[in-house]
Amino acid sequence: NRGVSQRQFAKCRPMREQGKGWGLVSVSGIKKVGLVQEYAGEVIDSDAMKARLHSWSIDHPNDPNFYVMRLEPGWYIDAREQGNLARFINHSCGPNCHLVPVNVSGYMRVAIFALRDIAPGEFLSYDYQFDTKHGEKFVCRCGAENCRGTMKGGKGSPTKGGDADEALGVKSKKDVWLEAKARYDRDSKFLTDIQEGGKQRLNLISARVPGDKMVEADTVASGPQDRDKKFAQGNRIFLWRNAVAGSDFSSRHWRYVDSMKKGRKSQKTFTEDCVVDVIQTIKK
């Protein structure tokens, strides 16, 4: 559970998966039993879950997409409005991932782990195991050799869909098409919000040291200046010895290399081999 609490998730990105809408792919590959993602969303009780599914069944009776996950008896995770990238992982009867409930500081959470080595660019999947009496309504077209033809599953492990029977119904082809388009627009907006959020966080990072009286040389890469020592120590902002030791990362690296070579002195210097263009780094 340490990986979940520290959010040590694999790097993934959404992509359109043929015949399945949005999917999620691994960017750098994932080793077997590696932590993939956490299934995150709103934690709701059984009454709220039933109310939401009932309301959804009235407005969208033919929408097969569910984002409700059983967390523990009486409690569910709803990732439809508030969730993370895990909501894009599709179903498969021969999945490369599975769900594992984990206890983090006394709270149950649902983690997704790799069942085998996953190659970069491979779509992620797990078995939805819909809790329903009408398995024929949830047709599976995953294409796996052991495909059972339905997303219906048994009880026990976390299952997606909550009480899926609440959301069964029929609509015209036109309504189905309109709902599919609306669903695509919602997912596109979700991805756009993630990208914009990243840009907004990046804009909060400056290459300059904050303050009213800034000098051109006062960049983050320069580290703390000697003239700031008295102010930092007097106001107990940080330990000066730590800041000074930590500001020149290149020198620390080569000191470490020297120690590994048992005292052999390296000729590398910060100015010769590690010139950092902070502006360009931040723009990237």
Solvent accessible surface area in square Angstrom, and as a share of the most:
residue,aa,sasa,rsa
1,N,106,0.54
2,R,176,0.64
3,G,20,0.19
4,V,2,0.01
5,S,57,0.37
6,Q,102,0.45
7,R,164,0.60
8,Q,105,0.47
9,F,46,0.19
10,A,22,0.17
11,K,143,0.61
12,C,14,0.08
13,R,126,0.46
14,P,26,0.17
15,M,71,0.32
16,R,123,0.45
17,E,28,0.12
18,Q,179,0.80
19,G,85,0.81
20,K,69,0.29
21,G,27,0.26
22,W,39,0.14
23,G,0,0.00
24,L,0,0.00
25,V,2,0.01
26,S,1,0.01
27,V,52,0.30
28,S,84,0.54
29,G,26,0.25
30,I,14,0.07
31,K,155,0.66
32,K,117,0.49
33,V,109,0.63
34,G,21,0.20
35,L,26,0.13
36,V,0,0.00
37,Q,13,0.06
38,E,15,0.07
39,Y,2,0.01
40,A,32,0.24
41,G,27,0.26
42,E,48,0.21
43,V,90,0.51
44,I,14,0.07
45,D,56,0.29
46,S,35,0.22
47,D,105,0.54
48,A,34,0.26
49,M,3,0.01
50,K,100,0.42
51,A,63,0.49
52,R,88,0.32
53,L,8,0.04
54,H,100,0.44
55,S,57,0.37
56,W,39,0.14
57,S,17,0.11
58,I,114,0.58
59,D,80,0.42
60,H,41,0.18
61,P,19,0.12
62,N,57,0.29
63,D,5,0.02
64,P,78,0.49
65,N,46,0.24
66,F,7,0.03
67,Y,18,0.07
68,V,7,0.04
69,M,0,0.00
70,R,47,0.17
71,L,17,0.09
72,E,65,0.29
73,P,126,0.79
74,G,35,0.34
75,W,112,0.39
76,Y,23,0.09
77,I,7,0.04
78,D,9,0.05
79,A,1,0.01
80,R,38,0.14
81,E,126,0.56
82,Q,112,0.50
83,G,27,0.26
84,N,35,0.18
85,L,37,0.18
86,A,0,0.00
87,R,19,0.07
88,F,10,0.04
89,I,0,0.00
90,N,21,0.11
91,H,9,0.04
92,S,11,0.07
93,C,9,0.05
94,G,39,0.37
95,P,31,0.20
96,N,4,0.02
97,C,0,0.00
98,H,72,0.32
99,L,18,0.09
100,V,43,0.25
101,P,59,0.37
102,V,19,0.11
103,N,77,0.40
104,V,11,0.06
105,S,105,0.68
106,G,62,0.60
107,Y,163,0.62
108,M,56,0.25
109,R,64,0.23
110,V,0,0.00
111,A,0,0.00
112,I,0,0.00
113,F,46,0.19
114,A,1,0.01
115,L,70,0.35
116,R,106,0.39
117,D,87,0.45
118,I,6,0.03
119,A,55,0.43
120,P,90,0.57
121,G,48,0.46
122,E,46,0.21
123,F,57,0.24
124,L,1,0.01
125,S,14,0.09
126,Y,1,0.00
127,D,29,0.15
128,Y,22,0.08
129,Q,47,0.21
130,F,2,0.01
131,D,30,0.16
132,T,9,0.05
133,K,170,0.72
134,H,76,0.34
135,G,9,0.09
136,E,117,0.52
137,K,118,0.50
138,F,11,0.04
139,V,69,0.39
140,C,8,0.05
141,R,193,0.71
142,C,23,0.14
143,G,71,0.68
144,A,28,0.22
145,E,190,0.85
146,N,98,0.50
147,C,46,0.28
148,R,105,0.38
149,G,37,0.35
150,T,28,0.16
151,M,44,0.20
152,K,82,0.35
153,G,21,0.20
154,G,47,0.45
155,K,160,0.68
156,G,72,0.70
157,S,48,0.31
158,P,6,0.04
159,T,0,0.00
160,K,4,0.02
161,G,0,0.00
162,G,1,0.01
163,D,45,0.24
164,A,0,0.00
165,D,45,0.23
166,E,54,0.24
167,A,3,0.02
168,L,50,0.25
169,G,33,0.32
170,V,128,0.73
171,K,63,0.27
172,S,62,0.40
173,K,182,0.77
174,K,146,0.62
175,D,53,0.27
176,V,51,0.30
177,W,154,0.54
178,L,82,0.41
179,E,21,0.09
180,A,37,0.29
181,K,102,0.43
182,A,44,0.34
183,R,44,0.16
184,Y,98,0.37
185,D,66,0.34
186,R,87,0.32
187,D,11,0.06
188,S,35,0.22
189,K,130,0.55
190,F,35,0.14
191,L,27,0.13
192,T,67,0.39
193,D,74,0.38
194,I,74,0.38
195,Q,121,0.54
196,E,89,0.40
197,G,20,0.19
198,G,28,0.27
199,K,119,0.51
200,Q,121,0.54
201,R,155,0.57
202,L,68,0.34
203,N,122,0.62
204,L,143,0.71
205,I,103,0.52
206,S,64,0.41
207,A,8,0.06
208,R,66,0.24
209,V,57,0.33
210,P,121,0.76
211,G,49,0.48
212,D,150,0.78
213,K,195,0.83
214,M,88,0.39
215,V,78,0.45
216,E,140,0.63
217,A,71,0.55
218,D,16,0.08
219,T,35,0.20
220,V,86,0.50
221,A,42,0.33
222,S,56,0.36
223,G,14,0.13
224,P,47,0.30
225,Q,48,0.21
226,D,122,0.63
227,R,147,0.54
228,D,56,0.29
229,K,85,0.36
230,K,172,0.73
231,F,131,0.54
232,A,3,0.02
233,Q,92,0.41
234,G,63,0.61
235,N,86,0.44
236,R,219,0.80
237,I,98,0.50
238,F,86,0.36
239,L,94,0.47
240,W,25,0.09
241,R,167,0.61
242,N,90,0.46
243,A,26,0.20
244,V,73,0.42
245,A,54,0.42
246,G,17,0.16
247,S,32,0.21
248,D,49,0.26
249,F,146,0.61
250,S,8,0.05
251,S,32,0.21
252,R,116,0.42
253,H,94,0.42
254,W,59,0.21
255,R,138,0.50
256,Y,131,0.50
257,V,28,0.16
258,D,29,0.15
259,S,72,0.46
260,M,127,0.57
261,K,89,0.38
262,K,188,0.80
263,G,64,0.62
264,R,159,0.58
265,K,172,0.73
266,S,26,0.17
267,Q,150,0.67
268,K,92,0.39
269,T,61,0.36
270,F,73,0.31
271,T,105,0.61
272,E,119,0.54
273,D,79,0.41
274,C,46,0.28
275,V,123,0.71
276,V,77,0.44
277,D,80,0.42
278,V,25,0.14
279,I,83,0.42
280,Q,88,0.39
281,T,85,0.50
282,I,40,0.20
283,K,143,0.61
284,K,197,0.84
